């Protein structure tokens, strides 16, 4: 390479670097050979993190972006590799996460010849990507990489680029390429219209049973939401992925609604008269009728396409949720006394007593809950959590004592199994000095555990907590409610600690409550010595309480039904919300 020329592959690396990309996740292949060659150049500053499956690479890149890291980039070989990326990239698409995917393909002269591993790849991504192109000729590659990065960031989505395997080896003049990264500008927060704020304030001032439904748009604005809640005496429901926005001990936090949620949230939303729905997309609301008893619905969203999407909006506020909350807080009347508020606080306290009882049991067979108690006791104050889906999400939402000092991410909308381990890679790569926990069921762990060795190889220690109950528990629990047969949901126990040791990690196994704290202390100590850790928690098959189908109220269920329900879920002291309402002189809207 002469002074005035550059290899196209190296130009690509420099362009990606200019857009903030610091890591490419993937597996090398023949169709990526010229690009891999460029990654080995001394001038290249973008590192390659080799994973054991392209799906893991895609999910790691996506989760890196979700954790607030630099632009995620992943590569896949032509054919199988490209198809393996789809799962992770679809998760990004559903969550509006910027990521760039570079697909290898056959050299140009072999295209459209039904060659080895040839696949018409671009159509597979038409409904996933905000930008989807095949490079037509070599000199075009730098321009399209620049555009892919720009479009991924600007449109908050997946940019896909298919590159024939021989293109990156071509040399071009240095004046034939450039990066437009220095031109990137971001939208300023949108100020909501004053008349819409006033309309919302009027509804809230006249509300007797307000609720704040705080979605991801309120992240970073937890103190203002909490202040507003106390001012107007409105309990707060949060979406599952937004728990870190609020202090764990915030007295008016009812948790999240529906199946992956808390009891108070599912009860209070059916009794509320006014909902302030801020920065949220809650798809279950339409199909489950979450807001069916609500009289007034106020929605705040930064995307005009979302306004009115999930429920008729009596007031639609287009703008930044944080700014809108601040404006409402400044203008709304303070409520001094509220029976509604008092009933909710008592209901929340009752729920917290219940989960605390489960977490602090001192003997017997190990359950989910005591594992979380050990995590809460030994985790760093600013620990990061990469959470898998299903029961791992459900129980983490209930039992991880998170605050705004923490971060936690999962696959909330696509809910793809196996995301925790790739998420831990993305988190540790972004925050090498922070403690990272992967919380994962044995079903999901079995999908991606080969990449425990990736953490070991790159000296990126994390703590993997594996809930081993030899079943696809979240699916089994659903089957229990819908099916006659619990078919296909059980599997064989595996010694995951041994698998960890075989990969160079430290493995621990625990099955009794009495041993949990000691084992966790040993595991955390091993982590602090620089080891990746796998804790195989052999837990019972106890089902976490299904808060979406509570059987506690004597006006809805018989004494025998309630007794059986409470015995199964250790819920002797749980009280239905109706009783707290009536104790404050209020009648239930939902239960007559």
N, C-alpha and C positions, 0 to 999 in steps of 0.2 A: 504494500500500500504506500503510494507516494504522498508527499506533503499536501498536495491539493486534491487528493482523492480519499475516499473512505469506503470501507466495506459496508454494504447496505445493512447487514445484520448488526454491525456495531452502531450504525446510525439509529437503528430501531431501539437499541438499548439506551442510547443517549436521550432519545425522545421520551421513552418511558420514564427515565430518571427525571427529566425535566417536569413531568407531570406528578412527581412525588413517589412514583413506584420504586420500592426498594427491594422487592422480592418477587420472584416468579416461582409458583408452585407447580410441580408436575413430574412427569416421567420422560426421559429422553426417548427418541425413536428415530427411525430412518427418515421419516417424512419431516422431522424437525432438525435434521442434521446440520444444515447451514446456520440455523438460529442458535443451536447449541454450540456450534463452533465459535460464534460471535461472543457468547457468554463467557467463553474461556479466555477472551482477549484481556490483556493487562489493563487496557483503558476502560473496560466495562466495570461499572460500580453497582450494577443490579445483581444481587445474589440469586442463585438458584437453590431452592429447597426441594430436594428429591423426596417424594412421598412414595407409598407402596401401592396406591391406586389413584387413578385420575379423579375419581369422584371425591376422594379426600382432598386432593389438590384444589379442586373447584370450591369445595365447602370451606377450606382453610382460607382461600383468597376472599371469599364472601364474608366470612366471620371476621377476618382482619378489618375489613371495611366497617362491619357492624360495630366492632369495638372502638371505632374512631381512629383506626390506623390509616396508613397511606393507601392509595389506590391499589386494590387487589388485582393481581394478574395471574392467570393460570394458562397452561398449555396442554394440549392433547394431540396425540398422533392422529394422522388421517385414519378415518374408519373407526376402529374400536375405541381409541382414546377420545375422539371427538364425541362419540355417543356416551361414553362414561361421564363426561363433564355435565351432561344435561341436568342431572338431579340437583347438583349444587347451584348451577346457574338459574334453574327455575326458582329455587328458593330466593335467590337474589332478585329475580324479576318480581316476585310476589311482595317482597319487602322494600322494593325501590332502592336497591343497593348498587352503587357504581362498581363495576368490575369489568375487566378486559379479558377476553378469552381468545387465544391465538390457536387456531386449528391447523395442523399440518395437512398436507395432501400430496398426491403424487407429483413428480416433476411435470412441468408444463407440457412437455412432449408426450406424456403418458395420459394426460387428462382425456376423459370421454372415450377411453379405450377398454373399459371394463378391466382395468389393471388390478393388480394385487392390492387389497385393502382399499380400493377406491369406493367412495361413498358420496352420493350427492348430499353434502352436509348442510349447506346453507338453508334449504327448506325446513330442516328440523328445528331451526332457531327463529323462524319467521314470527312465531307467536310469543317468543321469549325475549328477543333482543330489541333494544331501541336503535341499534345500528348493526347491520348484518351484511358483510360484503366478502366477495372473493377477489383477491388481488389479480388484476388482469395482466400486468407486466411488472418486471422486477423494479424498475425505477419508480413505480407508483407506490411501492411498499411504505417508505417513510411517511409520505403524505397521508396514507390511509391509517397508519398506526397513530399518527397525531390526531387525526379526526376521530378514531375510535376512542381514544382517551378523553378527548374533549366532549364527545357525545355521551359517554358513560357518566362523566361528572355532571355535565349540564342537565341531562335528562334523568339523572339518578336511576340508571339501569344497566343492563348487560350490553356490552359491545362485543361483537363477534367478528373475527377476521380470519378467513381461510387463506393460507399462504402456501402455494406450491413449493415443494421441498428444495428447489434449486435457486429460488429467488434471492435469498439473503446472502449468497456468495458473490453476487455481482458488485463491482465497484462503481461508484458514481463520484462526480465532482462535489466538493464540499459546499459549493454554492447551489446545489440541486436539492437541498433538504433544509428544513428548519422546524422548530417547535413553536406552536402558538400558545404554549402554557402561560407565557407572560401576559397574554391578553385575557386570561380568565378573569371574569368578574362575577360576583355572586349577587343575587337579589337581596336588597335590603328588606328587613322584616316589614311585612305589609301592615300598615296602621288601619285598624277597623274603622268603619264609618261611625260617626258620633250618634246618628239617629238609630243605628242598630244596637249600639251599646245602651242607649237610653231605653229602647224597647225591651231589651233583656232585663235591665234594672227594674223597670216597671213590673214585669212579670215576677221577678224574684221578690220585690217588696210586698207583693200581694200573695206570695206563696206561704202555705202553712207547713208543707212537707218537702222542702227542697233537697235535692241531691246533686252533688258535683260528680260527674263521670269524667275522670281525668285520663286521657290517652297519652300517647307518646309525644304529642305536640306540646305537652306541659313539662317535658323533661327539662330540667334546669330551672324550673319555676316552682319547685315544691314548696318553698317557704310562702310564696304568695298564695298558692292554692290553699295551704293550711290556714293562713290568716283569713282568707275569704270564708273558708268553712266555719271557722270560729265566729266570724262576724255575723253571718247570716244563719248560723246554726244548721248547716247542711253537712251531713256525713259525706265522706268521699269514697267513691268506688273508683278503683284504678283498673286499667287493662293489665293483663298478665305480664306483658313485657315492660311495664312501666313501674314496677315495684321499687326500683332503686331511687325513684324520684322523691319518695317520702321517708321520713324517719320511721323506723320500725315501731317505735312506741307512740306514734301519733295517735291520740285517743279516739279520733273520729275516722280512722282508716277501717273501712268495712271489707277491704280486700277486693278481689276481682269476682266477676259474675260467671255464671253457668258452671260447667263441669270442672274446669281447671280453676277453681276459685275457693272462696270462703263462704261459710254459712251466712254471715250478716249481709254480704252484698246481694246474694240471691233473695234474701227476704226483704231488704229495704227497698229495692228497686220496684217491687210489686206493691209497695205501700206509698210510694212517693207521688206527689202531685205535679212537681216541676223538676225537670232534669236539665242541668247545664252540661252539655255534651261537648267536651273540649278536646280537639286534636286527636280524634279516635276514628278508627274504622273497625267496628265490631260486627263481623258478618253473621254471628249467631243471633243477633237481635231480630233480624227479619224472620228467620226460620223458626225461632223459638218464642217469638212474641215477647221479648224482654221488656219492652216499653208499653205493653198493652193497657196498663192501668194508669198511665201518665196522662195528665191533663194538658201540660204545657211542655214543649220541647224546644230548648234553645241550643243551637249548634254553632260551634266555632271551628273553622277549618281554613287552612292556608291554600287548599285546593278547591276551587269553585265547583269542580266536578263531584266532590264528595258531599256538598251541602244538600241535604234532603235525601241522600242515598239510602240510608238505613231506616229512617223514620221521618214522617212529615215534620218539618221544622216550622214552629210558630214564629220564631225569630232565627234568621240565618245570618251569621256574622262571618264575613269574608276577611280573614286577616290572621296575623300571628297570634297563637293562643296565649303566649305570655303577655303580650301587649294588651290583649282583650281582657285577660284576668285582672291585670293592673288597673285598667280603666273601670271595670265593674267594681273592683274593690274600693276605688276612690269615690264612687258615686252611690253605691247601694246603702240602704239604711241598715243600721246595726240592730240586731234582735237581742234583747236582754234575757228574756226567759223563753224557753221552748220545751214543751212536753215531748215533742218529736225528737229533739236533740238528746234529751235525757234518756228516752227509751232506747235510742240507738247506742248511746254510750254504754248503757247497761248490757245490751245485747252483744256488743263488741267485747266487753270485758268478760262476759260469760264464755264466748268463743275462745278468747285468749287463755282463760283458765283451763279449758278443755285441751287445747294443743300443748300447753305447758305441762299438763298432767301426762300426756303421752310421751313428750320429749324427756321428761325427768324420771321415768320409771327406772328402778335400780336393779331389777333382777328378772330373769326369765329369758325366753327365746328372743333373739334380736328382731326388732321391727325397724321400719323406715325411720321412725321418729327419733329414736335414741342415736342413730347415726348422725342425724342433723344436729342434735344437741352437742355431740362431740365436735362436729365441724364448727358450730357457732362458738364453742369454747376455745378452739385451737386455731381458728383462721385469723390471719392478719386483719387489722382494722380496715384496710383498703384492698382486701382480697378481690380477685376477679373470678367470676363463675361462668364456665361454659356448660350449659345445661342441655341434656338430651330431651327428647320428647316423651309424651305419654305420662306414665306415673312419675317419672323424674321431674317433669315440668310441674305437674300437679302438687307433688309433695314439696318441691323447692319453693314454690309460691307460698305454701302454708308454713314452712318450717325453717327456711333460711332467714335469719334476722338481718335483712339488708338495710342499708342506709344510703344516702347520696355519695358516701365515700366508696361504695362498691360499684362494680359493673357486673351485669349479668346479661347474657345473650343466648338465644336459642333459635330454632326455626319455628316462629310463632304461627304463620299462616299456612305454609306448605307442610309443616310438621313432619319433616323427613327424619327417619331414624338414622342414628350414627353420626349426628352432627357435633357431638360434644368433643370428641378427640380432635377432629380438624379445627374446631373452634378454639381449643386449647393451644394448638399450634399457632393460629393467627394471633391469639391474645399474647402468648409468650414472646412471639416475634416482635410484637409492637411494644410490649411493656416487659422487657427482660428482667427488671428489678422488682417486679411485683409478684406476689403469690398467686398462682393460677390453679383453680380446682376444676376438674372435669367431673360432672355428676351424671351418671349414666346407668341404665339398666343392663342386665346381662344380655338381653336380646340385641340391643343396640351396640353394646361393646363387642359382641361377636362379629358385627359387620365391619368394624374398623380397627380392631385391636392390633393388626400388623403394624400400624403406624405408631404404636408405643415406642418402637425402636427408632423412629424418626426423632422423637424427643431426646432419646439417649444419644443418637449419633451427633446431633447438632448442639448438644449440651444445653437443652432447653427444658429444664426440669419442671414437671407439673405433678399434681396429686390427682390421680384417678380414683374416684370412689365408685365402685361397682355394686349395685344392688342385685344380688343373686337370689332370685326366687324361682328359677327354672320355669318361667312362663312369660308369655307376652301379656303382662298383667293388665295393661290399660285396655287392650283388645278383649281379653277374657272378661274383664269387668263389664264391658259394654255388651258382650254376648250374654252375660248373666241376665241383663235387663231385656234383651231382645230375642234370644234364641232358645230353642229347646235343648240343643246339644252344645256343649263347650268343646268343640272339635278343632284340633289343629293348633292349640295355643300353648301346649306344654312341650318342654324339651329337656334334654339331659343336662345334668349338672356338670360343670367343668371347673377344674382347679385354675382359676385365673391368676392366682399368685405365682404358680409355676410358669405360666405363660409369660408373665412379667419378668421373672428371673431369667427365662430363656432368652429374652430380648435385652438383657443387661440392666433391667430396672430392678427395684426392690419390691418384693411382693409380701403382702400381709393378708392373713385370713382371720376373720372374727365371726363368731356365731352366737355369742352370749352377751347380754347387756352388761354383765359384770366386767367383761373384758374390753368393752368398747373404748372407754376413755384412755386406757393404757395403750391399746393398739394405735389409736389415733395419735397419741403423744409420740410414740416410737416412729410412726410414719412421717409425721411432720418434722421430727428431728432428722430423719434420713433425707427428707427433701431439702432441709436447710444445709445439709452437707453436700448438696449438688446432685442428688439422685432423683430421677423420675420414679414415682411411687404408684403402685396399684394396690388398693385395699379391697379385697374380695369380702364383701359383707354378706354373709349367708343369712338372709332375712326370712321371716315367715311369709306366707302367702296371704296375710291379712289384707283385706281391701280397705284403702283409705275411705273415709266416710263420703258417700255420694251426696254432696250438698245441693245438687240440682234436683234431687228427688227426696227431700227430707221427709221423714216419717216421725214427727215429733208432736204434732198438734192433735189434741183429743177431738177437735171439731172435724178433723179430716180422716182420722184413723182410729181403729179400735184399740182398747187397752193392750190386747195381745200383740197387735202389730207394732205398737210403740215399744212395748217391752222387748220384743224380739230384735227390733232395730237398735235399740239402745244397748242391748247386751252384745250384739255382734260388733258394734263400733265403739264399745267402751264409753258410751255417751250418756251415762246415767244422769249427769248433772247438766246436760244441755237443755236449754229452755227455748220454746218457740217464741219468735218475735212478738206474736200477737199478745202474749201474756205481759210483756213489757209495755206494749202500747196501752193495754187496758189498765195497767197499774198507774199510768200517767193520765188516765181519763180519756184516752183516745180509742176510737173504734177501728178495726181492721177494714181496709178497702177490699182486701183479697179474700179473707176468710170470714164468712158470715155464720 
